[in-house]
């Protein structure tokens, strides 16, 4: 993808300018999180070097390693269900509530007036940015909590879960899209995708990276409204689905560590498996917890 700037005397379309600024903001927000983390690591490295001179004079049976992942236990915490649960509940409430539907319509009309006939489809591509950086950042020297193979299984679980939740919602609620007669609007798949990656980034690389990734996620959610593809309640629920799916990916990690005989700091394991019965059009979640 390339970004060009025309320097002739043709008038600039305000929507094109807005679109360019949004793209630049989405891309640089992820980089800014890395820059903040890099500065912190450089300072920490200097402190580590000074400390190492003192440590080397002592007789110890250990090795200090900087900028390498340290296995951490991803235990299930019921409090982590609150935020995604509230978002999904609010989004679902908006499917049926008349006052919320009126708000949806007002936002759609406002976005239509802002956009005109000038659509900006960067959200179709930027939605995958956090997922890509989640896998790659730990391999280019940025400190991560888990190894690459662990990040792969966490991300695979998170996105499989997100896909299942999203499609179950689309086929169950059959909410009409604001720009067509298609009845697969709820929840927003793009929003769920990008928020899954954003929460993975926050959990794996810390708050600095999380802020950058969530900035990208909010930008994609805005573009789903701007392009007239979703209602407000769709993107709210999509955000909740994404966050929940990412957390399920980490809750499942101790199970994979035991299956594949990876070193695990966890002594207890939780297994979550969503189940959909097409014959009865019913959805359930099976949960098993061992300790």
TIGUZA-188635 format. One record per residue: x, y, z of N, C-alpha, C in turn; residue in three letters. Coordinates in steps of 0.05 Angstrom, whole numbers. Layout:
! TIGUZA-188635
REC;X;Y;Z;X;Y;Z;X;Y;Z;ALA;
...
! end
This chain:
! TIGUZA-188635
REC;17;-24;0;0;0;0;18;25;0;UNK;
REC;12;45;-16;27;70;-17;8;93;-13;UNK;
REC;19;114;-2;4;139;2;17;161;-14;UNK;
REC;2;174;-32;14;195;-48;1;222;-42;UNK;
REC;15;243;-47;5;270;-42;7;286;-68;UNK;
REC;-16;296;-78;-16;311;-103;-9;340;-97;UNK;
REC;8;352;-114;18;379;-108;9;399;-130;UNK;
REC;-10;390;-147;-19;409;-167;-41;427;-155;UNK;
REC;-54;442;-171;-73;462;-161;-102;452;-160;UNK;
REC;-106;426;-162;-133;416;-160;-142;419;-131;UNK;
REC;-168;425;-127;-178;428;-100;-178;401;-85;UNK;
REC;-173;402;-59;-171;378;-43;-199;372;-31;UNK;
REC;-208;347;-34;-234;339;-23;-230;335;7;UNK;
REC;-249;346;23;-246;345;52;-248;317;62;UNK;
REC;-264;300;49;-267;272;58;-241;257;52;UNK;
REC;-228;263;30;-202;250;25;-181;258;46;UNK;
REC;-182;284;54;-164;292;74;-169;278;100;UNK;
REC;-195;276;108;-203;262;132;-193;233;131;UNK;
REC;-198;220;108;-190;193;105;-160;189;109;UNK;
REC;-144;207;96;-115;205;99;-106;209;127;UNK;
REC;-118;228;141;-110;232;169;-118;209;186;UNK;
REC;-141;196;181;-149;173;197;-129;150;193;UNK;
REC;-121;145;168;-102;123;162;-76;129;176;UNK;
REC;-66;153;174;-41;160;186;-42;156;217;UNK;
REC;-65;164;228;-69;161;257;-69;132;265;UNK;
REC;-83;115;250;-85;87;256;-57;74;256;UNK;
REC;-41;80;236;-15;68;233;5;78;253;UNK;
REC;5;104;259;24;115;277;18;109;306;UNK;
REC;-8;104;312;-15;98;340;-2;73;349;UNK;
REC;0;53;331;13;27;338;43;32;342;UNK;
REC;55;48;325;83;54;326;90;69;352;UNK;
REC;73;88;360;78;104;383;80;87;408;UNK;
REC;63;66;410;65;48;433;92;34;434;UNK;
REC;102;26;410;128;14;409;150;33;417;UNK;
REC;148;58;408;168;78;415;170;82;445;UNK;
REC;147;84;458;147;88;487;160;64;501;UNK;
REC;153;40;492;164;16;504;194;15;499;UNK;
REC;203;22;475;231;21;468;247;40;486;UNK;
REC;237;64;490;251;83;508;254;72;536;UNK;
REC;232;59;545;233;48;572;254;25;574;UNK;
REC;255;9;553;273;-14;553;302;-4;551;UNK;
REC;307;18;536;334;28;535;344;38;562;UNK;
REC;326;52;576;333;61;603;337;38;622;UNK;
REC;319;18;619;322;-6;636;348;-21;631;UNK;
REC;356;-21;605;381;-35;597;405;-22;610;UNK;
REC;405;5;611;427;19;624;429;13;653;UNK;
REC;405;12;666;405;5;695;414;-23;699;UNK;
REC;406;-41;681;414;-69;683;444;-72;680;UNK;
REC;457;-58;662;485;-60;658;500;-51;683;UNK;
REC;491;-29;695;504;-20;720;501;-40;742;UNK;
REC;477;-52;743;472;-72;764;489;-97;760;UNK;
REC;493;-104;735;507;-129;728;536;-128;738;UNK;
REC;548;-104;737;576;-102;747;578;-110;776;UNK;
REC;557;-103;792;557;-110;820;550;-140;824;UNK;
REC;531;-149;808;523;-177;810;546;-196;803;UNK;
REC;562;-188;783;584;-206;774;604;-210;796;UNK;
REC;606;-193;817;625;-196;838;616;-216;859;UNK;
REC;591;-225;857;580;-243;876;579;-271;864;UNK;
REC;579;-291;881;577;-319;873;548;-328;873;UNK;
REC;535;-329;850;507;-337;848;504;-357;826;UNK;
REC;484;-374;830;478;-395;810;453;-388;794;UNK;
REC;456;-367;779;433;-357;763;444;-342;739;UNK;
REC;426;-337;719;433;-322;696;412;-300;692;UNK;
REC;422;-275;688;404;-253;684;401;-249;654;UNK;
REC;377;-248;644;372;-244;616;352;-221;612;UNK;
REC;359;-202;596;342;-179;590;329;-182;563;UNK;
REC;305;-172;560;291;-172;535;285;-201;524;UNK;
REC;278;-218;543;270;-245;535;244;-251;550;UNK;
REC;227;-268;537;201;-273;549;205;-289;576;UNK;
REC;187;-283;594;186;-298;619;159;-310;622;UNK;
REC;157;-337;623;131;-350;624;114;-340;648;UNK;
REC;89;-334;642;71;-325;663;45;-342;662;UNK;
REC;33;-345;685;8;-361;686;-16;-343;679;UNK;
REC;-32;-352;660;-56;-338;652;-80;-351;664;UNK;
REC;-85;-345;690;-107;-358;704;-133;-344;698;UNK;
REC;-154;-360;700;-181;-349;696;-188;-332;720;UNK;
REC;-199;-308;714;-207;-289;734;-235;-280;726;UNK;
REC;-255;-285;743;-282;-279;736;-286;-249;731;UNK;
REC;-270;-232;744;-273;-203;740;-267;-195;711;UNK;
REC;-251;-211;697;-245;-205;669;-269;-208;651;UNK;
REC;-290;-220;661;-315;-223;645;-332;-198;645;UNK;
REC;-327;-180;664;-344;-157;668;-345;-138;644;UNK;
REC;-321;-128;636;-321;-109;614;-332;-121;588;UNK;
REC;-322;-143;578;-335;-154;553;-364;-161;556;UNK;
REC;-371;-171;580;-399;-178;585;-417;-154;583;UNK;
REC;-409;-131;595;-425;-106;594;-427;-97;565;UNK;
REC;-405;-97;550;-406;-88;522;-425;-105;505;UNK;
REC;-423;-131;509;-441;-149;493;-470;-145;501;UNK;
REC;-475;-141;527;-502;-137;537;-514;-111;526;UNK;
REC;-498;-90;526;-507;-64;516;-513;-66;486;UNK;
REC;-495;-79;471;-499;-82;443;-524;-98;437;UNK;
REC;-528;-120;452;-552;-136;448;-578;-121;455;UNK;
REC;-576;-105;476;-599;-89;484;-607;-70;461;UNK;
REC;-587;-60;447;-592;-41;425;-607;-53;401;UNK;
REC;-606;-80;399;-620;-93;377;-650;-90;379;UNK;
REC;-660;-90;404;-688;-91;408;-700;-65;420;UNK;
REC;-684;-49;433;-694;-25;447;-700;-2;427;UNK;
REC;-724;9;429;-731;30;410;-715;56;413;UNK;
REC;-709;64;438;-693;88;442;-665;85;431;UNK;
REC;-653;61;435;-626;56;425;-627;55;395;UNK;
REC;-647;44;383;-649;44;354;-651;72;342;UNK;
REC;-665;90;357;-666;117;349;-638;130;349;UNK;
REC;-623;124;370;-595;133;371;-579;122;348;UNK;
REC;-582;97;342;-569;85;319;-575;100;293;UNK;
REC;-600;107;289;-609;121;265;-597;149;264;UNK;
REC;-597;162;286;-586;190;287;-556;189;280;UNK;
REC;-541;170;291;-513;168;285;-508;161;255;UNK;
REC;-524;143;245;-522;136;217;-527;160;199;UNK;
REC;-548;176;205;-554;200;189;-531;220;191;UNK;
REC;-520;223;215;-497;241;218;-473;232;202;UNK;
REC;-467;206;202;-445;196;186;-450;199;156;UNK;
REC;-475;194;148;-481;198;120;-476;226;110;UNK;
REC;-484;246;127;-479;274;120;-449;280;120;UNK;
REC;-434;269;138;-405;274;139;-391;262;115;UNK;
REC;-400;237;108;-386;222;87;-394;230;59;UNK;
REC;-420;235;55;-429;238;28;-426;213;12;UNK;
REC;-415;215;-11;-410;191;-28;-381;182;-27;UNK;
REC;-366;193;-8;-337;187;-7;-332;167;16;UNK;
REC;-329;142;8;-324;121;28;-294;118;33;UNK;
REC;-287;108;56;-259;104;63;-256;76;74;UNK;
REC;-245;57;59;-246;29;65;-220;18;79;UNK;
REC;-205;35;91;-181;26;104;-186;5;126;UNK;
REC;-210;6;138;-217;-13;159;-216;-42;150;UNK;
REC;-220;-46;124;-219;-74;113;-191;-86;116;UNK;
REC;-171;-69;119;-143;-79;120;-131;-74;148;UNK;
REC;-136;-51;159;-124;-43;185;-134;-61;207;UNK;
REC;-157;-74;204;-168;-91;225;-149;-114;232;UNK;
REC;-131;-121;214;-112;-143;219;-85;-134;231;UNK;
REC;-81;-108;233;-55;-98;242;-48;-107;271;UNK;
REC;-65;-105;291;-57;-115;317;-51;-145;318;UNK;
REC;-65;-161;302;-60;-190;301;-32;-195;290;UNK;
REC;-24;-180;270;2;-184;258;24;-176;277;UNK;
REC;21;-153;290;41;-143;308;43;-161;333;UNK;
REC;21;-173;341;21;-190;364;41;-213;360;UNK;
REC;41;-225;337;58;-247;331;87;-239;326;UNK;
REC;91;-216;313;117;-209;303;134;-193;323;UNK;
REC;121;-176;340;137;-159;357;156;-174;376;UNK;
REC;146;-196;387;163;-212;404;187;-225;390;UNK;
REC;186;-226;364;208;-238;348;228;-218;339;UNK;
REC;224;-193;344;242;-172;334;255;-157;358;UNK;
REC;255;-169;381;268;-158;404;251;-144;425;UNK;
REC;226;-143;420;208;-130;440;200;-151;461;UNK;
REC;202;-143;486;198;-161;508;169;-171;508;UNK;
REC;165;-197;509;139;-210;509;137;-228;533;UNK;
REC;113;-235;541;108;-253;564;110;-282;557;UNK;
REC;107;-288;531;106;-316;523;122;-321;498;UNK;
REC;129;-346;493;145;-353;470;128;-351;444;UNK;
REC;141;-353;421;126;-350;396;106;-372;393;UNK;
REC;113;-397;399;94;-419;396;70;-415;414;UNK;
REC;74;-404;437;52;-399;455;34;-377;445;UNK;
REC;46;-356;433;30;-335;422;14;-345;398;UNK;
REC;25;-364;383;10;-375;360;-15;-389;369;UNK;
REC;-13;-406;389;-37;-421;398;-57;-403;412;UNK;
REC;-47;-383;426;-65;-364;439;-81;-348;418;UNK;
REC;-67;-338;398;-80;-323;377;-99;-340;361;UNK;
REC;-91;-365;354;-109;-382;339;-134;-388;355;UNK;
REC;-131;-394;381;-155;-399;397;-173;-374;399;UNK;
REC;-160;-351;403;-176;-326;405;-192;-321;380;UNK;
REC;-180;-324;357;-194;-317;332;-214;-338;324;UNK;
REC;-209;-363;330;-229;-384;326;-254;-379;343;UNK;
REC;-249;-371;368;-271;-365;386;-286;-340;377;UNK;
REC;-271;-320;368;-284;-295;358;-301;-301;334;UNK;
REC;-291;-317;316;-306;-324;292;-331;-339;299;UNK;
REC;-329;-358;318;-353;-373;326;-374;-354;338;UNK;
REC;-366;-338;357;-384;-319;370;-397;-300;350;UNK;
REC;-381;-289;332;-391;-270;313;-411;-282;294;UNK;
REC;-405;-305;283;-424;-317;264;-449;-327;278;UNK;
REC;-447;-337;302;-471;-345;317;-489;-321;321;UNK;
REC;-477;-298;328;-493;-274;331;-506;-265;306;UNK;
REC;-491;-266;284;-502;-257;258;-526;-274;249;UNK;
REC;-523;-300;252;-544;-319;243;-567;-321;263;UNK;
REC;-562;-313;288;-583;-315;308;-601;-290;309;UNK;
REC;-588;-266;309;-603;-241;311;-613;-231;284;UNK;
REC;-598;-236;263;-606;-228;236;-614;-199;234;UNK;
REC;-598;-182;246;-603;-153;245;-596;-142;217;UNK;
REC;-614;-126;207;-610;-114;180;-588;-93;181;UNK;
REC;-571;-94;160;-550;-74;158;-561;-47;151;UNK;
REC;-547;-26;159;-557;1;153;-555;9;123;UNK;
REC;-538;-5;108;-533;2;80;-544;-18;60;UNK;
REC;-558;-39;69;-568;-59;51;-590;-75;64;UNK;
REC;-601;-95;50;-621;-112;61;-610;-137;74;UNK;
REC;-583;-140;74;-570;-163;86;-575;-163;116;UNK;
REC;-581;-186;127;-588;-188;155;-565;-203;170;UNK;
REC;-542;-190;170;-519;-202;184;-503;-179;197;UNK;
REC;-516;-159;207;-502;-136;217;-491;-139;246;UNK;
REC;-505;-155;263;-498;-156;291;-485;-183;297;UNK;
REC;-461;-183;310;-444;-160;317;-425;-153;294;UNK;
REC;-410;-132;297;-391;-124;276;-367;-143;276;UNK;
REC;-363;-157;254;-340;-175;252;-313;-160;250;UNK;
REC;-312;-138;236;-288;-122;234;-280;-112;262;UNK;
REC;-299;-102;277;-294;-92;304;-284;-114;322;UNK;
REC;-297;-137;321;-289;-160;337;-261;-168;330;UNK;
REC;-254;-168;305;-227;-177;296;-206;-158;307;UNK;
REC;-210;-132;305;-189;-113;313;-187;-112;343;UNK;
REC;-210;-114;358;-208;-113;387;-197;-139;398;UNK;
REC;-200;-161;385;-186;-186;393;-156;-181;393;UNK;
REC;-146;-170;371;-117;-165;369;-108;-144;389;UNK;
REC;-124;-123;394;-116;-102;412;-114;-113;441;UNK;
REC;-132;-130;449;-131;-142;476;-107;-161;478;UNK;
REC;-102;-176;457;-78;-194;457;-53;-177;460;UNK;
REC;-51;-155;446;-28;-137;448;-25;-127;477;UNK;
REC;-46;-118;489;-45;-107;516;-36;-128;536;UNK;
REC;-47;-152;533;-41;-173;552;-12;-182;549;UNK;
REC;-2;-183;525;24;-195;520;47;-175;523;UNK;
REC;43;-150;515;64;-130;514;61;-107;534;UNK;
REC;39;-106;548;36;-85;568;19;-62;559;UNK;
REC;16;-43;578;-3;-21;574;5;-3;551;UNK;
REC;31;3;547;40;21;526;32;11;499;UNK;
REC;38;-14;493;30;-27;468;-1;-29;466;UNK;
REC;-13;-34;489;-42;-36;489;-56;-11;481;UNK;
REC;-46;12;490;-57;38;483;-56;42;453;UNK;
REC;-33;36;441;-30;39;412;-49;20;397;UNK;
REC;-51;-5;406;-68;-24;392;-98;-17;395;UNK;
REC;-105;-8;419;-133;0;423;-140;26;408;UNK;
REC;-121;43;403;-126;66;386;-133;58;357;UNK;
REC;-118;37;348;-125;26;322;-153;14;322;UNK;
REC;-159;0;343;-185;-14;345;-208;7;345;UNK;
REC;-205;28;360;-226;49;361;-229;62;333;UNK;
REC;-206;66;320;-207;77;293;-223;60;273;UNK;
REC;-218;34;275;-233;15;257;-263;15;264;UNK;
REC;-269;16;289;-297;17;297;-311;42;287;UNK;
REC;-296;64;288;-307;89;277;-312;87;247;UNK;
REC;-293;75;233;-296;73;204;-320;54;196;UNK;
REC;-326;35;213;-350;18;207;-375;35;208;UNK;
REC;-376;55;226;-398;73;227;-397;94;204;UNK;
REC;-373;104;199;-369;124;179;-377;114;151;UNK;
REC;-370;89;146;-376;77;119;-404;66;118;UNK;
REC;-420;69;139;-447;61;139;-452;31;139;UNK;
REC;-432;16;148;-434;-13;148;-447;-25;173;UNK;
REC;-447;-10;195;-458;-20;219;-472;1;236;UNK;
REC;-489;-8;254;-501;9;274;-483;11;298;UNK;
REC;-488;31;315;-471;34;339;-472;10;356;UNK;
REC;-495;-3;361;-496;-26;378;-480;-49;367;UNK;
REC;-477;-51;341;-461;-72;328;-432;-70;336;UNK;
REC;-421;-46;335;-392;-43;342;-387;-45;372;UNK;
REC;-407;-37;388;-403;-41;417;-402;-70;424;UNK;
REC;-420;-86;413;-420;-115;418;-395;-128;406;UNK;
REC;-387;-119;382;-363;-130;370;-338;-126;387;UNK;
REC;-336;-102;399;-314;-97;417;-314;-117;440;UNK;
REC;-338;-121;452;-339;-140;474;-332;-169;466;UNK;
REC;-341;-177;443;-335;-204;432;-304;-206;429;UNK;
REC;-292;-186;418;-263;-187;413;-247;-189;439;UNK;
REC;-254;-173;459;-240;-173;484;-243;-200;498;UNK;
REC;-268;-210;498;-273;-236;511;-258;-258;497;UNK;
REC;-258;-258;470;-244;-279;455;-214;-280;461;UNK;
REC;-202;-256;463;-173;-255;469;-168;-266;497;UNK;
REC;-185;-260;516;-181;-270;543;-185;-300;544;UNK;
REC;-204;-311;529;-207;-340;528;-182;-353;516;UNK;
REC;-170;-340;496;-145;-351;486;-123;-355;507;UNK;
REC;-121;-335;525;-101;-337;546;-110;-357;568;UNK;
REC;-136;-358;574;-145;-377;594;-140;-406;585;UNK;
REC;-140;-411;559;-136;-438;548;-106;-445;547;UNK;
REC;-88;-426;550;-60;-431;546;-49;-452;565;UNK;
REC;-56;-452;591;-45;-474;609;-52;-502;599;UNK;
REC;-75;-505;586;-83;-531;576;-64;-539;553;UNK;
REC;-58;-521;535;-39;-527;514;-11;-532;525;UNK;
REC;-3;-518;545;23;-523;557;25;-551;568;UNK;
REC;3;-561;579;3;-588;590;2;-608;567;UNK;
REC;-14;-603;547;-16;-622;524;10;-625;510;UNK;
REC;24;-603;504;48;-603;489;73;-606;506;UNK;
REC;69;-609;533;91;-612;552;110;-588;551;UNK;
REC;98;-564;549;114;-540;551;116;-533;581;UNK;
REC;137;-518;588;140;-509;615;116;-491;622;UNK;
REC;103;-496;644;80;-480;652;82;-472;681;UNK;
REC;78;-446;687;78;-437;715;51;-441;729;UNK;
REC;32;-453;714;5;-456;725;1;-483;736;UNK;
REC;-14;-484;758;-22;-510;770;-51;-516;765;UNK;
REC;-66;-497;755;-95;-502;750;-101;-494;721;UNK;
REC;-122;-506;710;-129;-503;682;-159;-500;679;UNK;
REC;-166;-481;661;-194;-478;654;-197;-483;624;UNK;
REC;-218;-498;617;-224;-503;589;-251;-492;582;UNK;
REC;-253;-476;562;-278;-464;553;-283;-474;524;UNK;
REC;-307;-485;519;-313;-494;492;-341;-486;484;UNK;
REC;-343;-467;465;-370;-460;455;-382;-481;438;UNK;
REC;-408;-486;441;-422;-507;426;-447;-495;413;UNK;
REC;-451;-501;387;-476;-491;374;-490;-516;362;UNK;
REC;-516;-518;369;-533;-540;359;-551;-529;336;UNK;
REC;-544;-534;311;-559;-523;289;-588;-534;287;UNK;
REC;-592;-559;297;-619;-571;296;-638;-556;314;UNK;
REC;-629;-548;338;-646;-534;357;-641;-504;357;UNK;
REC;-622;-495;341;-614;-466;340;-608;-456;368;UNK;
REC;-592;-472;383;-585;-465;410;-555;-463;412;UNK;
REC;-546;-446;431;-518;-441;436;-512;-445;465;UNK;
REC;-489;-458;471;-481;-463;499;-451;-461;501;UNK;
REC;-442;-457;526;-413;-456;531;-407;-477;553;UNK;
REC;-389;-495;547;-381;-516;566;-355;-506;580;UNK;
REC;-355;-508;606;-332;-499;621;-323;-520;640;UNK;
REC;-297;-526;640;-285;-545;659;-261;-533;672;UNK;
REC;-259;-536;698;-237;-523;713;-224;-544;731;UNK;
REC;-198;-547;728;-183;-567;744;-162;-552;761;UNK;
REC;-157;-562;785;-137;-549;802;-126;-570;821;UNK;
! end
